């Protein structure tokens, strides 16, 4: 099943839409405008949902109901799964793609609400509002101890200029603050995309800002972004706000900086562990504000996502318009069935390259070889872009907005086609480069038995499943490499799933040439493990690349 095309007439009254989670009644009103009468059936177990989805054209969920592979397989008429919210972790997007089902979300519905909470936390910190309320209710009337600071004229540092960060920056300008912002994807830009703000390095922002607010995703590169060292480098008396993701901040280091007086206050809507455990160092401090992850919890946000998803689902069912699709766009049924495993492959290739380069990817050169050269490869290009752009951003990158985000970041995609795939029936080959080509890497892949495989990385021929965690090394070609790496992995309790080692073909037998290693391991390693690998005398470079969960083989192509 694929979404109807715009030139296909569909009788709205024949469409079955199942609302599986609590949603604003406005969603049903919006559907009624299109002539669709949704069925509301919340709280179903997987078995109950499997028994009910035959003949259903659309499923709408929030976060409670899980749309599993079993559910999708049982839904013989399903065209779309709509998520009233941003994350789609409760939807098996791989299974949906294999069955030609569009998965869409509503990435903008809670932008303003979350940004406003960050501003509210900043104001509350500046004027000690929660503490003042507690003491007044307790019969304590000590105004002098609650002397705060005004915001006008103070510097606000915004880390991350995605959707939410831009709203926060604009609000800060409106409050009369001097707003500076840092975003690695704007490196080299002369002006900020938010009027009235200036761009700065992270170090300069931290050293000069009176208030610092975080608006970045949680990734390996951003985990503990605000570390003990960076907290020590912050302006004395600064205040820190995190309404983005738990784990971005070293919370114990914040507590220590508050205790010493280096920081004047901190506010968290998100924590590394939620709810906080007993004895958490920030709980109970008068100079800390804690809220229970309520960034998106407003009547307006919940109303917005309900209205948005109703419009999106109705337009897709009636017009074939896939707004905010997070998997495959509407293509012919035969092409979608054929491309399903290659979509997974292209997305994983993008993920690999984004993590392999030392800077933002600025150019992609993709070649579709073999039978792929004769197919509609637009979904493959979008999957590749989504894989690259989805690493290191708080924006919901998907097949619809990936080209716009690529243009915004100055990322060019050049495509070529080759009828001859050499030893393979089909091959995807992609080279990624940073600005000016200073750093460049290549990966090639194909599909065996409907399972994606990497078959070449740079000049080394390999056979690797693009999944799980991969230790990538550049090392001296000396005896004992495997043994010593294996010893460290064993000491860390990490099991090796597959190893590929060798010299790139361009080395030409040079004994001093650098060799490469690709070790797939069964669990995410610690930073301490990676540091111990880098300390080995034969290691020139080592990094961990995360490729995602295991990929189930796609269904048979038609």
C-alpha positions as CSV (number, residue, x, y, z in Angstrom):
1,X,0.0,0.0,0.0
2,X,1.3,3.5,-0.9
3,X,-0.4,6.8,-0.3
4,X,-2.9,7.9,-2.9
5,X,-1.6,10.3,-5.5
6,X,-3.1,13.7,-5.9
7,X,-4.8,12.7,-9.1
8,X,-6.6,9.7,-7.5
9,X,-10.1,10.3,-6.2
10,X,-10.8,8.9,-2.8
11,X,-14.1,9.0,-1.0
12,X,-13.4,10.4,2.4
13,X,-16.2,8.4,4.0
14,X,-14.5,5.2,3.0
15,X,-11.3,6.0,4.9
16,X,-10.7,4.5,8.3
17,X,-8.6,6.5,10.7
18,X,-7.8,5.0,14.1
19,X,-6.8,7.4,17.0
20,X,-4.9,5.2,19.4
21,X,-3.9,7.6,22.1
22,X,-5.6,10.5,24.0
23,X,-5.7,13.5,21.6
24,X,-7.4,16.9,21.6
25,X,-11.0,16.7,20.3
26,X,-9.9,19.3,17.8
27,X,-8.3,16.5,15.8
28,X,-11.7,14.9,15.2
29,X,-13.1,18.3,14.1
30,X,-10.3,18.8,11.6
31,X,-10.9,15.3,10.1
32,X,-14.6,16.2,9.9
33,X,-13.7,19.2,7.7
34,X,-12.2,16.7,5.2
35,X,-15.2,14.4,5.4
36,X,-13.4,11.7,7.5
37,X,-14.9,10.3,10.7
38,X,-12.1,8.9,12.9
39,X,-12.5,6.0,15.3
40,X,-11.2,6.6,18.8
41,X,-9.9,3.5,20.4
42,X,-7.3,4.2,23.1
43,X,-5.4,1.9,25.5
44,X,-5.2,-1.1,23.2
45,X,-2.6,-3.8,23.8
46,X,-0.5,-5.0,20.8
47,X,-2.7,-8.1,20.5
48,X,-5.8,-6.0,20.5
49,X,-4.4,-3.6,18.0
50,X,-3.3,-6.4,15.7
51,X,-6.9,-7.7,15.8
52,X,-8.4,-4.4,14.9
53,X,-6.2,-2.8,12.2
54,X,-7.3,-4.8,9.2
55,X,-8.8,-2.3,6.8
56,X,-7.5,0.7,8.6
57,X,-5.9,3.4,6.5
58,X,-4.2,5.5,9.2
59,X,-3.1,5.1,12.8
60,X,-2.6,8.2,15.0
61,X,-0.5,7.9,18.2
62,X,1.2,10.0,20.8
63,X,3.7,8.2,22.9
64,X,1.8,5.5,24.7
65,X,0.8,3.1,21.8
66,X,3.5,1.2,20.1
67,X,3.1,0.5,16.4
68,X,5.2,-2.6,16.0
69,X,6.1,-4.8,13.1
70,X,3.3,-7.1,14.0
71,X,0.8,-4.3,13.9
72,X,2.0,-3.0,10.6
73,X,2.0,-6.4,9.0
74,X,-1.6,-7.0,10.1
75,X,-2.7,-3.6,8.8
76,X,-3.4,-4.6,5.2
77,X,-4.7,-1.2,4.1
78,X,-2.4,1.0,6.1
79,X,-1.0,4.1,4.3
80,X,0.3,6.3,7.2
81,X,1.2,6.3,10.9
82,X,0.9,9.8,12.3
83,X,2.7,10.8,15.5
84,X,1.3,13.8,17.4
85,X,4.7,14.9,18.6
86,X,8.3,14.8,17.5
87,X,9.8,11.5,18.5
88,X,8.8,8.3,16.6
89,X,10.6,5.8,18.8
90,X,7.3,4.0,19.4
91,X,6.9,3.3,15.7
92,X,8.8,0.6,13.8
93,X,9.9,2.9,10.9
94,X,11.9,0.1,9.2
95,X,8.8,-2.1,9.0
96,X,6.7,0.8,7.9
97,X,9.1,1.6,5.0
98,X,9.2,-2.1,3.9
99,X,5.4,-2.1,3.7
100,X,5.2,1.3,1.9
101,X,3.7,3.0,5.0
102,X,4.6,6.7,5.5
103,X,5.5,7.7,9.1
104,X,5.0,11.4,9.8
105,X,5.5,13.5,12.9
106,X,4.7,17.1,14.0
107,X,8.1,18.7,14.7
108,X,7.0,22.3,15.2
109,X,4.0,22.0,17.4
110,X,5.9,22.4,20.7
111,X,8.7,24.7,19.6
112,X,7.3,27.9,21.2
113,X,6.2,26.2,24.3
114,X,9.6,24.7,25.0
115,X,11.4,27.9,24.2
116,X,9.1,29.9,26.6
117,X,9.8,27.5,29.4
118,X,13.6,28.2,29.0
119,X,12.8,31.9,29.2
120,X,10.6,31.3,32.3
121,X,13.4,29.4,34.0
122,X,15.8,32.2,33.2
123,X,13.5,34.8,34.7
124,X,12.8,32.7,37.7
125,X,16.5,32.2,38.3
126,X,17.2,36.0,38.0
127,X,14.6,36.9,40.6
128,X,14.6,33.8,42.9
129,X,10.8,33.4,42.2
130,X,10.4,29.7,43.3
131,X,12.4,30.3,46.5
132,X,10.5,33.6,47.2
133,X,7.2,31.7,46.9
134,X,8.3,28.9,49.2
135,X,9.5,31.2,51.9
136,X,6.5,33.5,51.8
137,X,4.2,30.5,52.2
138,X,6.3,29.4,55.1
139,X,5.9,32.8,56.9
140,X,9.4,34.0,56.0
141,X,9.5,37.6,54.9
142,X,13.2,38.4,54.1
143,X,13.3,40.5,50.9
144,X,17.0,41.4,51.1
145,X,18.1,37.7,50.8
146,X,16.0,37.5,47.6
147,X,17.7,40.4,45.8
148,X,18.0,39.4,42.2
149,X,19.3,40.7,38.9
150,X,17.6,42.3,36.0
151,X,17.8,40.8,32.5
152,X,18.0,44.0,30.5
153,X,21.6,44.6,29.4
154,X,22.8,41.2,30.5
155,X,24.3,38.7,28.0
156,X,22.4,35.6,27.1
157,X,24.4,32.8,25.6
158,X,22.3,30.4,23.4
159,X,24.0,27.1,22.6
160,X,22.3,25.6,19.6
161,X,20.4,27.6,17.0
162,X,17.9,25.0,15.9
163,X,14.1,25.6,16.0
164,X,13.9,26.1,19.7
165,X,17.2,27.9,20.1
166,X,16.2,30.5,17.6
167,X,12.9,31.3,19.4
168,X,14.8,31.6,22.7
169,X,17.4,34.0,21.1
170,X,14.6,36.1,19.6
171,X,12.9,36.3,23.0
172,X,16.2,37.3,24.6
173,X,16.6,40.2,22.2
174,X,13.0,41.2,23.0
175,X,13.9,41.4,26.7
176,X,16.7,43.8,25.9
177,X,19.5,41.3,26.5
178,X,22.8,41.1,24.5
179,X,22.4,37.7,22.8
180,X,25.3,35.6,21.5
181,X,24.9,32.2,20.1
182,X,27.0,29.2,19.2
183,X,26.2,26.4,16.7
184,X,28.8,24.3,15.0
185,X,26.7,24.1,11.9
186,X,27.0,27.8,11.5
187,X,30.8,27.7,11.6
188,X,32.1,30.2,9.1
189,X,28.9,32.1,8.8
190,X,29.3,35.9,9.0
191,X,25.9,36.7,10.4
192,X,23.4,34.9,12.8
193,X,20.1,33.7,11.4
194,X,18.4,35.5,14.3
195,X,18.2,39.3,14.0
196,X,19.9,41.1,16.9
197,X,22.2,38.2,17.9
198,X,25.8,37.5,17.2
199,X,27.7,34.3,16.7
200,X,30.6,33.3,19.0
201,X,32.8,30.3,19.8
202,X,31.6,28.1,22.6
203,X,34.6,29.2,24.8
204,X,33.9,32.9,24.2
205,X,30.2,32.4,24.9
206,X,30.8,30.6,28.2
207,X,33.4,33.1,29.3
208,X,31.2,36.2,28.8
209,X,27.6,35.2,29.3
210,X,25.6,36.0,32.4
211,X,23.0,33.4,31.4
212,X,23.7,30.2,29.4
213,X,20.9,28.1,27.9
214,X,21.2,24.8,26.0
215,X,19.2,23.8,22.9
216,X,21.1,20.9,21.4
217,X,20.3,17.2,20.9
218,X,21.9,14.5,23.1
219,X,24.7,12.8,21.0
220,X,28.1,11.3,21.7
221,X,29.5,14.7,20.8
222,X,27.2,16.7,23.1
223,X,27.0,14.3,26.1
224,X,28.4,16.3,29.1
225,X,29.0,19.2,26.7
226,X,28.9,21.4,29.8
227,X,31.6,19.5,31.6
228,X,33.4,20.4,34.8
229,X,36.2,22.1,32.8
230,X,33.7,24.2,30.8
231,X,31.8,25.1,33.9
232,X,35.0,26.3,35.5
233,X,35.5,28.5,32.3
234,X,32.1,30.1,32.7
235,X,31.8,33.7,33.8
236,X,31.8,33.9,37.6
237,X,28.2,34.4,38.8
238,X,26.6,33.0,35.7
239,X,23.4,31.1,35.6
240,X,22.8,27.9,33.6
241,X,19.5,26.6,32.1
242,X,18.9,23.2,30.5
243,X,15.5,22.6,29.0
244,X,16.8,20.5,26.1
245,X,18.1,17.0,26.9
246,X,19.3,15.2,30.0
247,X,22.9,14.3,29.9
248,X,24.2,17.5,28.3
249,X,25.5,18.8,31.6
250,X,27.7,17.3,34.3
251,X,25.2,17.8,37.1
252,X,27.6,17.0,39.9
253,X,30.0,19.6,38.6
254,X,27.2,22.1,38.5
255,X,26.4,21.4,42.2
256,X,30.1,21.8,43.1
257,X,30.2,25.2,41.2
258,X,27.1,26.4,43.0
259,X,28.6,25.3,46.3
260,X,31.8,27.2,45.6
261,X,29.9,30.3,44.5
262,X,31.3,30.2,40.9
263,X,27.8,29.8,39.6
264,X,24.9,31.8,40.9
265,X,22.1,29.5,39.9
266,X,20.9,26.7,37.7
267,X,17.6,25.5,36.3
268,X,16.9,22.1,34.8
269,X,13.7,20.8,33.1
270,X,15.6,17.6,32.1
271,X,18.1,15.4,34.0
272,X,20.4,12.6,33.1
273,X,18.1,10.3,35.2
274,X,14.4,11.1,35.5
275,X,13.0,11.3,38.0
276,X,16.2,12.2,40.0
277,X,17.4,9.5,42.4
278,X,17.5,10.0,46.2
279,X,20.6,12.0,47.1
280,X,20.9,13.8,43.7
281,X,23.2,16.7,44.3
282,X,20.9,19.3,42.8
283,X,17.8,18.4,44.7
284,X,17.2,20.5,47.8
285,X,19.3,23.4,46.8
286,X,17.7,26.9,47.0
287,X,19.8,28.1,44.1
288,X,18.5,25.4,41.7
289,X,15.1,25.2,40.0
290,X,13.9,21.7,38.9
291,X,10.9,20.9,36.8
292,X,9.7,17.5,35.7
293,X,10.4,17.6,32.0
294,X,7.4,19.9,31.1
295,X,9.0,21.6,28.1
296,X,6.2,20.5,25.7
297,X,3.5,20.4,28.3
298,X,1.1,23.2,27.5
299,X,-2.5,23.2,26.3
300,X,-1.4,25.0,23.2
301,X,1.3,22.6,22.3
302,X,-0.9,19.5,22.7
303,X,-3.6,21.3,20.7
304,X,-1.1,22.3,18.0
305,X,0.2,18.7,17.5
306,X,-3.3,17.3,17.4
307,X,-4.4,19.8,14.8
308,X,-1.2,19.4,12.8
309,X,-1.3,15.6,12.6
310,X,-5.0,15.6,11.6
311,X,-4.3,18.0,8.7
312,X,-1.2,16.0,7.7
313,X,-2.9,12.6,7.7
314,X,-6.0,13.8,5.9
315,X,-3.9,15.5,3.2
316,X,-1.8,12.4,2.7
317,X,-4.9,10.1,2.4
318,X,-6.8,12.4,0.1
319,X,-4.0,14.2,-1.9
320,X,-0.9,12.1,-1.5
321,X,0.9,15.0,0.2
322,X,3.4,13.7,2.7
323,X,4.2,16.6,5.1
324,X,6.9,15.8,7.7
325,X,7.4,12.3,6.5
326,X,10.2,10.6,8.4
327,X,10.7,7.6,6.2
328,X,10.1,7.1,2.5
329,X,8.3,9.5,0.2
330,X,5.5,8.3,-2.1
331,X,7.0,6.4,-5.0
332,X,5.7,3.6,-7.2
333,X,4.9,0.4,-5.4
334,X,7.4,-1.6,-7.4
335,X,10.2,1.0,-6.8
336,X,9.4,1.2,-3.1
337,X,9.5,-2.6,-2.6
338,X,12.8,-2.8,-4.5
339,X,14.4,0.1,-2.8
340,X,13.4,-0.8,0.8
341,X,16.7,-2.4,1.9
342,X,18.7,0.2,-0.1
343,X,17.0,3.0,1.9
344,X,18.3,1.5,5.1
345,X,21.8,1.1,3.4
346,X,21.9,4.7,2.2
347,X,20.8,6.1,5.6
348,X,23.5,4.1,7.4
349,X,26.1,5.2,4.9
350,X,25.2,8.8,5.7
351,X,25.4,8.1,9.4
352,X,28.9,6.5,9.0
353,X,30.2,9.4,6.9
354,X,28.9,12.1,9.3
355,X,30.8,10.5,12.2
356,X,33.9,9.6,10.2
357,X,34.7,13.1,9.1
358,X,36.3,15.6,11.5
359,X,34.0,18.5,10.5
360,X,30.6,19.1,9.0
361,X,30.0,17.4,5.7
362,X,29.9,20.0,2.9
363,X,29.8,17.8,-0.2
364,X,28.4,14.3,-1.0
365,X,29.2,12.5,-4.3
366,X,26.8,9.6,-4.7
367,X,26.8,7.0,-7.6
368,X,23.9,4.6,-8.1
369,X,25.2,1.6,-10.0
370,X,23.6,-1.5,-11.6
371,X,19.8,-1.7,-11.7
372,X,19.6,1.1,-9.2
373,X,20.7,3.4,-12.0
374,X,17.4,2.7,-13.8
375,X,15.2,3.3,-10.7
376,X,13.7,6.3,-9.1
377,X,16.5,7.0,-6.7
378,X,15.1,10.2,-5.1
379,X,14.3,8.2,-1.9
380,X,17.9,7.0,-1.8
381,X,19.2,10.5,-2.1
382,X,16.9,11.6,0.7
383,X,17.8,8.7,2.9
384,X,21.5,9.5,2.5
385,X,20.9,13.2,3.3
386,X,18.8,12.2,6.3
387,X,21.6,10.0,7.6
388,X,24.2,12.7,7.3
389,X,22.1,15.6,8.6
390,X,20.4,13.6,11.4
391,X,23.7,13.4,13.2
392,X,24.3,16.4,15.4
393,X,21.1,18.4,15.2
394,X,18.0,19.0,17.3
395,X,15.8,19.4,14.2
396,X,13.6,16.6,13.0
397,X,15.4,15.7,9.8
398,X,13.3,13.8,7.4
399,X,12.7,13.1,3.7
400,X,10.7,16.2,3.3
401,X,13.0,18.8,5.0
402,X,16.4,17.2,4.3
403,X,17.0,19.1,1.1
404,X,16.1,22.5,2.7
405,X,18.4,21.7,5.7
406,X,21.2,20.7,3.3
407,X,20.9,23.9,1.5
408,X,20.8,25.9,4.7
409,X,24.1,24.2,5.8
410,X,25.8,24.5,2.4
411,X,25.8,20.8,1.8
412,X,25.8,19.8,-1.9
413,X,24.8,16.4,-3.2
414,X,26.1,15.4,-6.6
415,X,24.6,12.3,-8.1
416,X,25.9,10.0,-10.9
417,X,24.6,6.8,-12.5
418,X,26.6,3.8,-13.8
419,X,24.9,0.8,-15.5
420,X,27.8,-1.5,-14.6
421,X,28.2,-2.3,-10.9
422,X,31.3,-4.4,-11.4
423,X,31.2,-7.5,-9.3
424,X,27.8,-6.6,-7.8
425,X,24.3,-6.5,-9.1
426,X,23.7,-3.1,-7.5
427,X,26.1,-0.8,-5.7
428,X,25.8,2.6,-3.9
429,X,29.1,4.5,-3.7
430,X,29.3,7.8,-1.7
431,X,32.3,10.1,-1.0
432,X,31.8,12.8,1.7
433,X,34.1,15.8,2.1
434,X,34.4,18.7,4.5
435,X,34.8,22.3,3.4
436,X,37.5,22.6,0.7
437,X,38.0,18.8,0.7
438,X,40.3,19.0,3.7
439,X,38.9,15.7,5.0
440,X,37.3,13.1,2.7
441,X,36.1,9.5,3.1
442,X,34.3,7.0,0.9
443,X,32.0,4.1,1.6
444,X,30.3,1.7,-0.8
445,X,27.6,-0.7,-0.1
446,X,25.2,-3.2,-1.5
447,X,22.5,-5.6,-0.4
448,X,22.9,-9.4,-0.1
449,X,19.7,-11.4,0.6
450,X,17.9,-8.2,1.3
451,X,20.5,-7.4,4.0
452,X,22.5,-4.2,3.6
453,X,26.4,-4.5,3.7
454,X,29.3,-2.2,3.5
455,X,31.7,-3.6,0.9
456,X,34.3,-0.9,0.7
457,X,35.6,1.8,3.1
458,X,38.0,4.2,1.5
459,X,40.4,1.9,-0.4
460,X,39.9,-1.1,1.8
461,X,37.5,-3.9,0.6
462,X,35.3,-5.1,3.6
463,X,32.2,-7.1,4.4
464,X,30.4,-5.4,7.2
465,X,26.8,-5.1,8.3
466,X,26.0,-1.4,8.9
467,X,24.7,-1.7,12.4
468,X,25.7,-1.5,16.0
469,X,28.9,0.1,17.4
470,X,32.1,0.1,15.3
471,X,35.6,0.9,16.6
472,X,37.4,2.5,13.6
473,X,41.2,2.7,13.8
474,X,44.1,4.0,11.7
475,X,47.2,2.2,13.0
476,X,50.7,1.1,12.2
477,X,50.8,-2.2,10.3
478,X,52.7,-4.1,13.0
479,X,52.2,-7.6,14.6
480,X,50.0,-7.9,17.7
481,X,47.3,-5.3,16.7
482,X,44.4,-7.7,17.0
483,X,45.7,-9.3,20.2
484,X,46.2,-6.0,22.1
485,X,42.9,-4.6,20.9
486,X,41.2,-7.8,21.8
487,X,42.7,-7.7,25.3
488,X,41.4,-4.2,25.9
489,X,37.9,-5.2,24.7
490,X,37.9,-8.2,26.9
491,X,38.9,-6.2,29.9
492,X,36.0,-3.9,29.2
493,X,33.5,-6.7,28.9
494,X,33.0,-6.0,25.2
495,X,32.5,-8.8,22.7
496,X,33.8,-8.6,19.1
497,X,31.2,-9.4,16.5
498,X,33.4,-8.9,13.4
499,X,36.8,-7.6,12.5
500,X,38.1,-6.2,9.2
501,X,41.8,-5.2,9.1
502,X,44.0,-4.3,6.3
503,X,46.1,-1.9,4.3
504,X,44.3,0.3,1.8
505,X,45.2,-0.8,-1.8
506,X,46.9,2.6,-2.4
507,X,49.6,1.7,0.1
508,X,51.4,-0.3,-2.6
509,X,53.2,-2.6,-0.1
510,X,54.8,0.3,1.7
511,X,55.9,-1.1,5.1
512,X,55.3,2.3,6.8
513,X,51.9,2.7,5.4
514,X,49.0,3.2,7.8
515,X,46.5,0.2,8.1
516,X,42.9,0.4,9.0
517,X,40.7,-1.5,11.4
518,X,36.9,-1.9,11.7
519,X,35.8,-3.8,14.8
520,X,32.1,-4.3,15.4
521,X,31.4,-4.7,19.1
522,X,28.2,-5.8,20.9
523,X,27.8,-2.8,23.2
524,X,28.5,0.9,23.5
525,X,32.1,1.4,24.9
526,X,33.0,3.9,27.5
527,X,35.1,7.0,27.0
528,X,37.7,5.4,29.2
529,X,37.9,2.4,26.9
530,X,38.4,4.7,23.9
531,X,41.1,6.6,25.7
532,X,42.9,3.4,26.5
533,X,42.8,2.4,22.8
534,X,44.2,5.8,21.8
535,X,47.1,5.3,24.3
536,X,48.3,2.2,22.4
537,X,51.7,3.0,20.8
538,X,50.6,1.7,17.3
539,X,47.3,3.7,17.2
540,X,47.3,6.8,15.0
541,X,43.6,7.5,15.3
542,X,40.6,5.8,16.9
543,X,36.9,6.6,17.1
544,X,33.6,5.0,17.8
545,X,31.0,5.1,15.0
546,X,27.3,4.3,16.0
547,X,25.3,2.9,13.1
548,X,22.1,2.1,14.8
549,X,20.2,-1.1,15.8
550,X,20.3,-4.3,13.8
551,X,18.4,-4.2,10.5
552,X,15.8,-6.9,9.9
553,X,15.9,-8.2,6.4
554,X,13.3,-6.4,4.3
555,X,10.4,-8.4,2.7
556,X,10.7,-9.8,-0.8
557,X,10.7,-7.4,-3.7
558,X,7.9,-7.6,-6.2
